[in-house]
Amino acid sequence: MQLDAIDLKEFYTCPLGLVVRRLLGSRLRARLGELKGARVFGLGFPTPYLGAIRGDASTLGALMPAEQGVIPWPEHGANLSVLVDEAELPLCDEQADRILLVHMLEWSENTSALLRELWRVLAPDGRLLIVVPHRRGLWARVDTTPFGYGRPFSKSQLTKLLKDAMFSPEGWQHALYMPPFNWRVLLRWPGFFERLGLMLWPAFSGVLMVEARKQVYAAVPARERAKFRRRIVPMPAGVTPRQANATAGTPPARRTGSA
């Protein structure tokens, strides 16, 4: 089951969602690094975390999958969000310097095709940042937040998935140790729970965050299906396509006799 864009927007405007945005946003911003002149794209529902870098990146876009739906973003100014097919992103090869994948991988029906497409559009020195529900954490077991839907991952599962798609995972981080409830007493001390969780039970975080780099010397992955583009070929009047194809496949006749 997958939530739609309206549900996700409502979560990030509630008190618990605002806390999640603050806790994850600061870590993601640090991972993105220097963005001056960078081309940054988010896939899934990345808008809660892209807003903080609108003034830094030269190109910024929020790509939302068709199954989820799309909402205009930002609320003011030119729209930067677009509806996409996760296996056919509207980006050129090696066009993205940074890609943020959030509320996406755990809901994808074909994770291999999705990651292969991300490999295609990511620049050779680009970086992919992924946020997924952690299989061991409480957040994946409660459906009061978006992290309780879809497929949660363990570190070993996510590592294998990335390596199979020709990415090198690095820079692992754990986050969201506070219970996933809209209780005022919990929302007042999110930083305390993060520090306590990292000290006492670091392997039981709510989400996993990983930075992955593209393996540029690996073989280019084969697509699941070939894509053909129709090409218009001019033909003389009265010639059918079958006749034109037959003519094109026949070698020219050899001339005989003297010139």
C-alpha positions in Angstrom: 0.0 0.0 0.0 1.2 3.5 -0.9 0.1 6.8 0.4 -0.7 9.6 -2.0 0.8 13.1 -2.2 -2.1 14.6 -0.2 -1.5 12.2 2.7 2.2 12.9 2.7 1.7 16.6 2.7 -0.7 16.4 5.6 1.8 14.3 7.6 4.6 16.9 7.1 2.3 19.7 8.3 1.3 17.9 11.6 3.5 18.3 14.7 5.2 14.9 14.4 5.9 15.5 10.7 7.5 18.9 11.5 9.8 17.2 13.9 10.7 14.5 11.4 11.4 17.2 8.8 13.8 19.0 11.2 15.6 15.8 12.4 16.2 14.4 8.9 16.5 17.6 7.1 19.6 18.8 9.0 21.4 15.5 8.3 20.4 15.4 4.6 21.6 19.0 4.1 25.0 18.1 5.6 25.3 15.1 3.3 24.4 17.0 0.2 27.5 19.2 0.7 28.4 22.2 -1.5 25.6 22.8 -4.0 26.7 25.9 -5.8 26.1 25.2 -9.5 24.8 21.7 -8.7 21.8 20.0 -10.4 19.7 18.5 -7.7 16.6 16.4 -8.0 14.4 14.7 -5.5 12.3 11.6 -6.3 9.3 10.3 -4.3 8.1 13.0 -1.9 11.2 15.1 -1.4 9.7 18.6 -1.0 9.9 18.8 2.8 13.7 18.5 2.4 14.3 20.3 -0.8 13.0 23.6 0.4 16.1 24.3 2.5 18.3 24.2 -0.6 16.2 26.2 -3.1 18.7 29.1 -3.1 21.8 26.9 -3.4 21.4 24.6 -6.4 21.5 25.8 -10.0 18.8 23.3 -11.0 16.2 21.9 -8.6 13.3 19.6 -9.3 10.8 17.4 -7.4 10.0 14.2 -9.4 6.8 12.5 -8.1 5.8 9.0 -9.3 2.4 8.6 -11.0 1.2 6.1 -8.4 1.6 8.7 -5.7 0.4 11.7 -7.6 1.9 15.2 -7.7 1.2 18.5 -5.9 2.4 21.9 -7.0 5.7 22.9 -5.3 6.7 25.4 -4.1 3.5 27.2 -3.1 4.9 30.5 -4.4 6.8 31.1 -7.6 7.5 28.8 -10.6 6.4 25.2 -10.2 9.3 22.8 -9.7 7.4 19.5 -9.3 6.5 17.1 -12.1 4.7 13.7 -12.5 7.0 11.0 -13.7 7.3 7.3 -14.5 9.9 5.9 -12.1 11.5 3.7 -14.8 11.6 6.5 -17.4 12.7 9.7 -15.8 12.5 12.8 -18.0 16.2 13.5 -17.5 19.2 13.2 -19.9 22.0 10.8 -19.2 24.3 12.0 -16.4 22.2 15.1 -15.8 21.9 15.0 -12.0 24.7 15.8 -9.5 22.6 14.9 -6.5 19.5 12.8 -6.2 17.5 12.5 -3.0 15.3 9.4 -2.8 12.7 9.6 0.0 9.3 7.9 0.3 10.0 6.0 -2.9 12.2 2.9 -2.7 10.1 1.1 -0.2 7.0 1.6 -2.4 8.5 0.9 -5.7 7.1 -2.2 -7.6 10.4 -2.7 -9.4 13.3 -1.5 -7.3 15.9 -2.8 -9.8 14.4 -0.8 -12.7 14.2 2.3 -10.5 17.9 2.1 -9.4 19.1 1.4 -13.0 17.3 4.5 -14.1 18.9 6.5 -11.3 22.3 5.1 -12.4 21.6 6.4 -15.9 20.7 10.0 -14.9 23.4 10.4 -12.2 26.6 12.1 -13.1 29.8 10.1 -12.8 30.8 12.1 -9.7 27.3 12.5 -8.4 25.8 11.1 -5.3 22.5 9.4 -4.4 21.0 9.9 -1.0 18.4 7.4 0.2 16.1 7.4 3.2 14.1 4.2 3.9 12.3 2.7 6.9 14.5 0.5 9.0 13.3 -3.1 9.4 14.3 -3.2 13.0 12.8 0.1 14.1 9.4 0.9 15.6 8.5 3.3 12.8 8.2 0.5 10.3 5.7 -1.3 12.6 3.2 1.5 13.1 1.1 2.9 10.3 0.5 6.4 11.8 3.4 7.7 9.7 4.5 7.2 6.0 7.4 5.1 7.2 4.9 2.4 8.3 3.9 1.6 4.7 5.7 -0.3 2.1 8.8 -2.5 2.4 11.3 -1.7 5.2 14.9 -2.5 4.7 17.8 -3.8 6.8 21.3 -2.5 6.1 22.4 -5.8 4.4 19.3 -5.8 2.2 19.9 -2.3 1.1 23.6 -2.9 0.5 22.9 -5.8 -1.8 20.2 -3.9 -3.7 22.6 -1.0 -4.3 25.6 -3.1 -5.3 23.4 -5.1 -7.8 22.5 -1.8 -9.4 26.2 -0.7 -9.6 26.2 1.7 -6.7 28.8 1.8 -3.9 27.0 2.4 -0.6 28.8 4.6 2.0 28.1 7.1 4.7 25.5 5.1 6.6 23.4 6.9 9.3 20.6 5.9 11.6 17.9 8.4 12.6 14.4 8.7 14.3 14.7 7.0 17.7 11.8 8.8 19.3 8.4 6.8 19.3 6.3 7.6 16.2 3.4 9.2 18.1 2.0 12.7 18.2 2.4 13.0 22.0 3.3 16.4 23.3 5.8 15.1 25.8 7.7 13.3 23.0 7.6 16.2 20.6 9.2 18.5 23.2 12.4 16.4 23.4 13.2 14.9 20.0 16.9 15.7 20.3 17.1 13.9 23.6 15.6 10.7 22.1 18.0 10.9 19.2 21.1 11.1 21.5 19.7 8.4 23.8 19.0 6.0 20.9 22.4 6.5 19.4 24.0 5.5 22.7 21.7 2.7 23.9 20.2 1.0 20.9 21.8 2.4 17.7 20.7 -0.6 15.5 17.0 0.1 16.2 16.5 3.4 14.5 13.3 4.3 12.6 15.0 5.0 9.3 18.2 4.2 7.5 20.0 6.9 5.5 22.8 6.0 3.1 24.9 7.9 0.5 25.8 5.9 -2.6 28.1 6.7 -5.5 27.9 5.5 -9.0 30.3 2.8 -10.2 31.4 4.4 -13.5 33.6 1.6 -14.6 30.9 -1.1 -14.4 29.1 -2.4 -17.4 26.1 -0.4 -18.4 22.9 -2.3 -17.1 20.6 -3.7 -19.7 17.1 -2.4 -19.8 14.3 -4.8 -19.2 12.6 -3.8 -22.5 14.0 -2.3 -25.7 12.8 1.1 -26.6 12.2 1.9 -30.2 11.8 5.3 -31.7 9.8 5.6 -34.9 11.7 7.1 -37.8 9.8 8.7 -40.7 11.4 7.8 -44.1 10.2 9.7 -47.3 8.9 7.4 -50.0 7.9 8.1 -53.6 4.2 8.4 -54.4 2.5 5.1 -55.0 5.2 3.0 -53.2 3.9 1.0 -50.2 6.0 0.5 -47.0 6.5 -3.2 -47.8 7.8 -2.3 -51.3 10.1 0.3 -49.8 11.5 -2.1 -47.3 12.1 -4.7 -49.9 13.9 -2.2 -52.1 16.0 -1.0 -49.2 17.2 -4.5 -48.5 18.0 -5.3 -52.2 21.5 -4.5 -53.4 21.7 -2.2 -56.5 21.8 -4.0 -59.9 25.1 -4.2 -61.6 25.3 -2.4 -64.9 26.3 -4.4 -68.0 27.5 -3.4 -71.4 29.6 -0.4 -72.4 29.0 3.1 -71.2 
